[in-house]
Amino acid sequence: MVFRPKVVSVLSCGFLLCLGMSSALQAADMKAAHSERNGGQADQKEMIVEMESFHIIQGDVVRVERTNYVVKRLDGSEVSLHADNNTMKTENITAGDRIEAKVNKQNTALSIFPAP
């Protein structure tokens, strides 16, 4: 009777292992299909372009005017950031909050989060 619990546990572990492997294989297949569709090195070029298309601003929110945030940067200068429906935010940002924002070249905030 000792064999039953061992058999059940071995079968359970094998089942869970197969589930994990199938997820990993699906992810690998999706990545390979994406790479083939974009010509392999295109993924790296896209990633570099995406990284160059934004910069990070840290500072304190001076005031909020509808969808614009006026931020006093750590160097003392002020900058106005525009937020739209695509801006990722975790909570309501108010005057006095210290934030970290990813901003594109048009000063539109891609994301605004409390600074660490």
DAJOLIN-V394156 format. One record per run of one state. SS is the DSSP state (H for helix, E for strand, - for the rest). FROM is the first residue (numbers start at 0). TO is the last residue. Records with the same first field share a line. If there is no record, write none. Layout:
SS->FROM-TO, FROM-TO
This chain:
-->0-0, 38-40, 52-52, 65-66, 73-76, 82-86, 89-96, 104-106, 114-115
H->1-37, 41-51
E->53-64, 67-72, 77-81, 87-88, 97-103, 107-113
